[in-house]
């Protein structure tokens, strides 16, 4: 029976290969894991803009608490407002 040489290599070095994969994946998944909150601190401001967009109809020029909100382009708010109006909220 002929055994594939690469398969034999992986069987002998299985633990080392796994350790190498874990070490290489550290920068992708675990580096600076707790540096930033999951929820952004200004998330309530985005929600207020979406709410006013749906209720008051300020789709072209968004407002937050009745004041013009020109910090970011309105595409993000348009998407959020459309999904919130589709769900009925």
KEKE-3310 file (N, C-alpha, C; in steps of 0.2 Angstrom, whole numbers, plus 5000, padded with zeros to 4 digits):
npx = (5004:5003:5007:5003:5015:5014:5002:5007:5017:5009:5001:5011:5016:5005:5001:5010:5007:4994:4996:5004:4995:4986:4994:4997:4984:4981:4984:4974:4961:4962:4970:4970:4957:4949:4949:4939:4922:4908:4896:4894:4898:4890:4879:4865:4863:4863:4852:4842:4842:4838:4825:4819:4820:4810:4798:4797:4800:4812:4821:4830:4839:4845:4840:4844:4837:4830:4839:4850:4859:4874:4885:4889:4887:4871:4868:4869:4860:4848:4847:4845:4833:4824:4824:4819:4806:4801:4800:4790:4793)
npy = (4994:5011:5025:5042:5055:5068:5067:5058:5066:5077:5069:5066:5078:5084:5091:5102:5109:5113:5121:5131:5137:5142:5152:5160:5165:5173:5188:5191:5188:5191:5201:5217:5215:5220:5233:5242:5247:5237:5243:5258:5274:5285:5280:5282:5294:5292:5284:5293:5302:5294:5291:5304:5305:5296:5300:5314:5316:5321:5317:5321:5331:5327:5328:5330:5330:5341:5350:5353:5339:5336:5329:5316:5308:5305:5291:5280:5283:5283:5270:5264:5270:5266:5252:5252:5258:5248:5237:5242:5250)
npz = (5000:4996:5004:5005:5005:5010:5018:5028:5033:5039:5048:5057:5062:5068:5080:5081:5069:5072:5083:5077:5068:5077:5083:5072:5070:5080:5079:5070:5077:5091:5095:5102:5108:5118:5117:5112:5114:5111:5108:5100:5107:5103:5098:5101:5096:5082:5081:5085:5074:5063:5068:5068:5054:5049:5056:5054:5041:5036:5025:5015:5021:5035:5053:5070:5085:5081:5076:5062:5055:5050:5051:5046:5030:5023:5019:5028:5038:5030:5026:5038:5042:5033:5035:5048:5046:5038:5047:5055:5066)
capx = (5000:5007:5005:5004:5020:5011:4998:5011:5020:5004:4999:5017:5016:4998:5000:5014:5003:4989:4999:5006:4989:4983:4998:4996:4977:4981:4983:4967:4955:4963:4974:4966:4951:4944:4950:4933:4916:4904:4891:4897:4895:4886:4874:4859:4862:4861:4845:4838:4842:4834:4818:4816:4819:4804:4793:4796:4801:4818:4825:4836:4844:4843:4841:4845:4834:4828:4845:4853:4864:4878:4892:4890:4883:4865:4866:4869:4853:4843:4846:4842:4826:4820:4823:4815:4800:4798:4798:4785:4795)
capy = (5000:5017:5031:5049:5057:5074:5065:5056:5072:5080:5065:5066:5085:5087:5096:5108:5113:5116:5127:5136:5140:5146:5158:5165:5168:5178:5195:5192:5187:5192:5207:5223:5213:5223:5241:5246:5244:5234:5248:5265:5279:5290:5276:5285:5300:5289:5282:5299:5305:5289:5292:5310:5305:5293:5303:5321:5316:5324:5312:5324:5334:5324:5332:5327:5335:5347:5353:5350:5334:5336:5326:5311:5307:5302:5285:5275:5284:5281:5262:5262:5272:5261:5245:5253:5259:5241:5233:5245:5254)
capz = (5000:4995:5008:5002:5009:5013:5023:5033:5037:5043:5054:5062:5065:5069:5085:5079:5064:5075:5087:5072:5066:5083:5084:5067:5070:5086:5077:5067:5081:5098:5096:5104:5108:5122:5116:5110:5116:5106:5106:5100:5112:5100:5094:5102:5091:5075:5081:5085:5067:5060:5071:5065:5047:5048:5059:5052:5034:5034:5021:5011:5026:5042:5059:5077:5090:5077:5073:5056:5057:5044:5052:5041:5024:5026:5017:5034:5041:5025:5026:5045:5042:5028:5039:5054:5044:5036:5053:5059:5072)
cpx = (5004:5003:5007:5009:5018:5006:5001:5014:5015:5002:5005:5017:5010:4998:5004:5010:4998:4991:5001:5000:4986:4987:4998:4989:4976:4980:4976:4961:4956:4966:4969:4959:4946:4945:4944:4927:4912:4899:4895:4894:4890:4880:4867:4858:4860:4854:4840:4837:4837:4826:4815:4816:4812:4798:4791:4797:4807:4823:4831:4841:4842:4844:4841:4843:4832:4833:4848:4859:4868:4885:4894:4885:4877:4863:4865:4862:4848:4842:4843:4835:4822:4819:4818:4807:4797:4796:4792:4786:4797)
cpy = (5006:5022:5037:5052:5063:5072:5062:5061:5076:5076:5065:5073:5088:5092:5102:5112:5116:5122:5133:5140:5145:5153:5163:5168:5173:5185:5196:5192:5190:5199:5213:5221:5217:5231:5245:5243:5241:5239:5255:5270:5284:5286:5279:5291:5298:5287:5288:5302:5300:5290:5298:5309:5301:5297:5310:5321:5320:5319:5315:5327:5332:5329:5328:5332:5342:5352:5350:5345:5333:5333:5320:5311:5303:5295:5280:5277:5282:5273:5261:5264:5268:5255:5246:5254:5252:5237:5236:5249:5261)
cpz = (5000:4999:5005:5007:5013:5019:5029:5037:5041:5049:5059:5066:5066:5074:5084:5074:5067:5079:5082:5070:5071:5084:5078:5067:5076:5083:5073:5072:5088:5099:5097:5105:5112:5122:5115:5112:5110:5103:5106:5105:5109:5096:5095:5098:5084:5075:5081:5077:5063:5062:5068:5057:5045:5050:5055:5044:5032:5031:5018:5016:5033:5047:5065:5082:5087:5074:5067:5058:5050:5045:5048:5035:5026:5023:5023:5037:5036:5026:5033:5045:5038:5032:5045:5052:5041:5041:5057:5065:5070)
residu = (UNK:UNK:UNK:UNK:UNK:UNK:UNK:UNK:UNK:UNK:UNK:UNK:UNK:UNK:UNK:UNK:UNK:UNK:UNK:UNK:UNK:UNK:UNK:UNK:UNK:UNK:UNK:UNK:UNK:UNK:UNK:UNK:UNK:UNK:UNK:UNK:UNK:UNK:UNK:UNK:UNK:UNK:UNK:UNK:UNK:UNK:UNK:UNK:UNK:UNK:UNK:UNK:UNK:UNK:UNK:UNK:UNK:UNK:UNK:UNK:UNK:UNK:UNK:UNK:UNK:UNK:UNK:UNK:UNK:UNK:UNK:UNK:UNK:UNK:UNK:UNK:UNK:UNK:UNK:UNK:UNK:UNK:UNK:UNK:UNK:UNK:UNK:UNK:UNK)
# end
